[in-house]
Amino acid sequence: MRNKSDKSPMYIQNIEKLASLFPEVIVEKSDGRGGCEKSVDLERLVGLLYGENVHAESETYGFTWVGKKDAIRSYEKEVEKELELYPHKSVRAESTGNIYIEGDNLDALKLLRREYAGRVKMIYIDPPYNTGSEFVYKDRLQKSEWCSMIYPRLLAAKDLLCEKGMMLISIDEHELSNLLSMVEEIFGAKSFDVLIWRKNGKQGNTKKISRFKTTHEYVIAVYMNKKATRLGKVKLLPNWKSDKRNADNDPRGCWESGVISRAEHKSNVNSSNYYSVTLPSGRVITREFYVDKATFQKYRDENKIFFPKAGDGVPRLKIFQNEAQEYFFDTIIDEMGTFTDAREEIASLFSDKDVFDTPKPVKLIKELIRAITDKDSIVMDFFGGSSSTAHAVMELNAEDEGCRRFIIVQIPEKTDPGSAAYKCGYKNICDIGRARICIAADRITNDLSEERKDKIDIGYKVFGII
């Protein structure tokens, strides 16, 4: 390990260059004056560059656990397998851009690097939590085994993300601190935001509890380049504290009016949205609007513009109680579905909510995708589960005419013969995931015109790992 107290500008510049390429080799420690000093783990850097096992015998510096060296080696080891297309399991294989992979996700991530390195815009995962039970990745969910399972997969996932890509990780409090330490080591310091998802609806505590009732989980938002990343808006129903009126008996229901323009003295006359509008009274006003003139006219034609003062007031936008509006993303994720909603979605799709035990609501994942991706982005989930992510991608594409593609990876874990899933004919988790995609696709396209149906990619190619 090299440390240097008097750092030259060139040294600092080189450290920053290394940090942008290999944040996992940068080590920070306190300088004793309230700041921090950065140095380079040369052994780790050489290992990354040459793929050699040059790691020190002891793992005592920074975040570590028993088995970390083996976890790193499992990432560095070349995979001697291939992807094989399963035509009999695929749907519309000749035209689809979607992929479903049955197999171990670490192998799948390494194989996908060959074609998708640096191309994926968003990865969402809901990995198994540390609850003390066994899971299919051949470990028990203790700290060392959980870290050894997730660490190489995070490394491999990073290889797939594009420059402004993001990774979203659902997690509870059991592994939150360990996960954050790994994320900081792999993606760099200050590379993430911690979001809180309200997994249960707002309700009183009717049952006797000794401390606090847990009603939340976390979503860790990890950035490849946080400074360069800008999030879009999400769509939510208005969360009003009181009921609104319907002054003009609009068939769309109750509404309230919102601001759609700046005051004249605050308007930017050079803005492309600075224009004149003729009021119903005949008076003309000129100011900067929050939408362009064509959009304003569209809203006016759709009776979404309200003119107060008997048609002589400044126009306002009608916001309907039952119509989703655009909002900026908040670190408190509310009104985006709960665990109960997710279970009801499973029941609606499979007629039995117990077919899959731990789903996430489609609304939660859909709004993350809406805020992060472009309409032609690739979205990935390598703990595919019941394929909520694929469902969310298709639903959003149908909503905004996007052409996003999904990549789902799931190990074909067998279902218990006594489980609801097995009794419904699903012998492994992949059977559930693929079935959900097909059922959801049918429902999503039912309300679309024939022309729109042909534009939504609801197929997928299934691959196995051999």
Residue pairs with C-beta under 8 A, 6 or more apart in sequence:
1 27
1 39
1 40
1 41
1 42
1 61
2 39
2 40
2 42
3 37
3 39
4 11
4 39
5 37
7 15
7 37
15 26
15 38
15 39
15 40
18 25
18 26
18 40
18 45
19 26
19 38
19 188
22 45
22 48
23 185
23 186
23 187
23 188
23 189
23 191
24 44
24 48
24 155
24 185
24 186
25 40
25 41
25 44
25 45
25 48
26 38
26 39
26 40
26 41
26 188
26 189
27 38
27 39
27 40
27 41
27 61
27 62
28 36
28 37
28 38
28 189
29 36
29 37
29 39
30 36
30 37
31 37
41 61
41 62
43 54
43 55
43 56
44 55
46 52
46 54
47 53
47 54
47 55
47 72
47 76
51 76
53 69
53 73
55 69
55 72
59 65
59 68
59 69
62 185
63 178
63 181
63 182
63 184
63 185
65 143
65 144
65 147
65 148
66 144
67 144
67 145
67 147
67 148
68 147
68 148
68 151
70 148
71 147
71 148
71 149
71 151
71 152
72 151
72 152
72 155
74 106
74 148
74 152
75 106
75 151
75 152
75 155
75 156
78 110
79 107
79 110
79 111
81 107
81 111
81 465
81 466
82 111
82 465
82 466
83 101
83 108
83 111
83 463
83 464
83 465
83 466
84 463
84 464
84 465
84 466
85 93
85 461
85 462
85 463
86 102
86 462
86 463
86 464
87 93
89 100
89 434
89 462
90 96
90 459
90 460
90 461
90 462
91 437
91 438
91 458
91 459
91 460
92 457
92 458
92 459
92 460
93 459
93 461
95 457
95 459
96 457
96 458
96 459
96 460
96 461
97 403
97 405
97 457
98 390
98 405
98 406
98 407
98 408
98 457
98 459
98 460
98 461
99 405
99 406
99 407
99 408
99 460
99 461
99 463
100 384
100 387
100 390
100 408
100 409
100 410
100 430
100 433
100 434
100 437
100 460
100 461
100 462
100 463
101 108
101 112
101 407
101 408
101 409
101 410
101 462
101 463
101 464
101 465
102 410
102 411
102 412
102 430
102 462
102 463
102 464
102 465
103 409
103 411
103 412
103 463
103 464
103 465
104 137
104 411
104 465
105 153
105 382
105 383
105 409
105 410
105 411
106 152
106 153
106 156
107 465
108 382
108 409
108 465
109 153
109 156
109 157
109 159
109 160
109 382
109 409
110 156
111 465
112 160
112 407
113 156
113 159
113 160
116 160
116 378
116 407
117 159
117 160
118 159
118 160
118 161
118 162
118 163
119 160
119 162
119 378
120 160
120 161
120 162
120 165
120 378
120 379
120 380
120 407
121 161
121 162
121 164
121 165
121 166
121 372
121 373
121 374
121 377
121 378
121 379
122 165
122 166
122 167
122 168
122 368
122 369
122 372
122 373
122 377
122 378
122 379
122 380
123 157
123 160
123 161
123 165
123 166
123 167
123 168
123 379
123 380
123 381
123 382
124 167
124 168
124 169
124 170
124 365
124 368
124 369
124 379
124 380
124 381
124 389
125 157
125 167
125 168
125 169
125 170
125 381
125 382
125 383
126 169
126 170
126 358
126 360
126 381
126 383
126 385
127 150
127 169
127 170
127 171
127 383
128 135
128 137
128 141
128 146
128 383
129 141
129 171
129 172
129 174
129 175
130 141
130 142
130 143
130 146
130 174
130 175
131 141
131 174
132 140
132 141
133 141
134 140
134 141
135 141
136 411
136 413
137 149
137 411
139 145
139 146
139 148
139 149
143 178
146 175
146 178
147 178
147 182
150 175
150 179
150 182
151 182
151 186
153 382
154 167
154 182
154 183
154 186
155 186
157 167
157 380
157 382
158 167
158 186
158 187
158 224
160 380
161 167
161 224
162 224
163 224
163 225
163 228
164 224
164 225
164 228
164 229
165 224
166 221
166 222
166 223
166 224
166 229
166 372
167 221
167 222
168 219
168 220
168 221
168 222
168 368
168 372
169 179
169 183
169 219
169 220
169 222
170 197
170 217
170 218
170 219
170 360
171 179
171 217
171 218
171 219
171 220
172 217
172 218
173 214
173 218
176 218
179 220
180 192
180 194
180 220
183 191
183 192
183 220
183 222
184 191
184 192
187 222
187 223
187 224
190 226
191 222
191 223
191 226
192 220
192 221
192 222
192 223
192 226
193 220
193 221
193 223
193 331
194 218
194 219
194 220
194 221
194 331
195 218
195 219
195 220
195 221
195 331
195 332
195 333
196 216
196 217
196 218
196 219
196 331
196 332
196 333
197 216
197 217
197 218
197 219
197 333
197 336
197 364
198 215
198 216
198 332
198 333
198 334
198 338
199 215
199 216
199 217
199 338
199 339
200 215
200 216
200 338
200 339
200 340
201 338
201 340
205 213
219 333
219 368
223 229
231 328
231 329
231 371
231 372
232 370
232 371
232 372
233 326
233 327
233 328
233 329
233 370
233 371
234 326
234 327
234 328
234 329
234 336
234 367
234 370
234 371
235 324
235 325
235 326
235 327
235 367
235 370
236 324
236 325
236 327
236 335
236 336
236 367
237 321
237 322
237 323
237 324
237 325
237 335
238 256
238 319
238 320
238 321
238 325
239 334
239 335
240 256
240 321
243 254
243 321
244 254
244 255
244 256
244 321
245 254
245 255
246 253
246 254
246 255
248 303
248 306
250 303
250 318
250 320
252 320
252 322
252 323
253 320
253 321
253 322
254 320
254 321
254 322
255 318
255 319
255 320
255 321
256 318
256 319
256 321
257 306
257 308
257 316
257 317
257 318
257 319
258 316
258 317
258 318
258 319
259 290
259 316
259 317
260 289
260 290
260 291
260 296
260 299
260 305
260 315
260 316
260 317
261 267
261 287
261 288
261 289
261 290
261 314
261 315
262 268
262 287
262 288
262 289
262 290
263 287
264 285
264 286
264 287
266 288
267 274
267 287
267 288
268 274
268 288
269 288
271 288
272 292
273 288
273 289
273 290
273 291
273 292
273 293
274 286
274 287
274 288
274 289
275 286
275 289
275 293
276 284
276 285
276 286
277 284
277 285
277 286
277 289
277 296
277 315
278 284
279 285
279 307
279 311
279 312
279 313
279 315
280 307
280 311
280 312
281 307
281 310
281 311
281 312
283 312
285 314
289 296
291 299
296 305
296 315
299 305
299 317
300 315
303 318
304 317
304 318
305 315
305 316
305 317
305 318
306 315
306 316
306 317
306 318
307 313
307 315
307 316
308 314
308 316
319 325
329 367
329 371
333 364
336 361
336 363
336 364
336 367
337 360
337 361
337 362
337 363
337 364
338 361
339 361
341 361
341 363
342 359
342 360
342 361
342 362
342 388
343 353
343 359
344 353
345 359
345 361
345 362
345 388
346 352
346 353
346 355
346 356
346 359
346 386
347 353
349 436
349 439
349 440
350 356
350 424
350 432
350 435
350 436
350 439
352 420
352 424
354 419
354 420
354 421
355 386
355 420
355 421
355 424
355 426
355 432
356 385
356 386
356 421
356 429
356 432
358 385
359 385
359 386
359 388
360 388
361 388
362 388
362 391
362 392
362 395
365 388
365 389
365 392
366 392
366 395
366 396
369 379
369 392
369 393
369 396
369 404
370 396
370 400
373 379
373 404
375 397
375 400
375 401
375 402
375 403
375 404
376 402
376 403
376 404
377 404
377 405
378 404
378 405
378 406
378 407
379 389
379 393
379 404
379 405
379 406
379 407
380 389
380 406
380 407
380 408
380 409
381 387
381 388
381 389
381 390
381 406
381 407
381 408
381 409
382 407
382 408
382 409
383 409
383 410
384 390
384 408
384 409
384 410
384 429
384 430
384 433
385 410
385 429
385 433
386 429
386 432
386 433
386 436
387 408
387 410
387 432
387 433
387 434
387 436
387 437
387 440
388 436
389 406
389 408
390 406
390 408
390 433
390 436
390 437
390 440
390 460
391 436
391 437
391 440
393 404
393 405
393 406
394 406
394 437
394 440
394 441
394 444
394 456
394 457
394 458
395 440
395 444
396 402
396 404
397 403
397 404
397 456
397 457
398 444
398 445
398 448
398 452
398 456
401 452
401 455
403 455
403 457
405 457
406 460
408 433
408 460
410 429
410 430
410 433
411 429
411 430
412 428
412 429
412 430
413 428
413 429
414 427
414 428
415 421
415 422
415 426
415 427
415 428
415 429
415 431
415 432
416 422
421 431
421 432
425 431
426 432
426 435
434 460
434 462
437 458
437 460
441 458
444 456
444 458
445 452
445 453
445 456
445 458
448 456
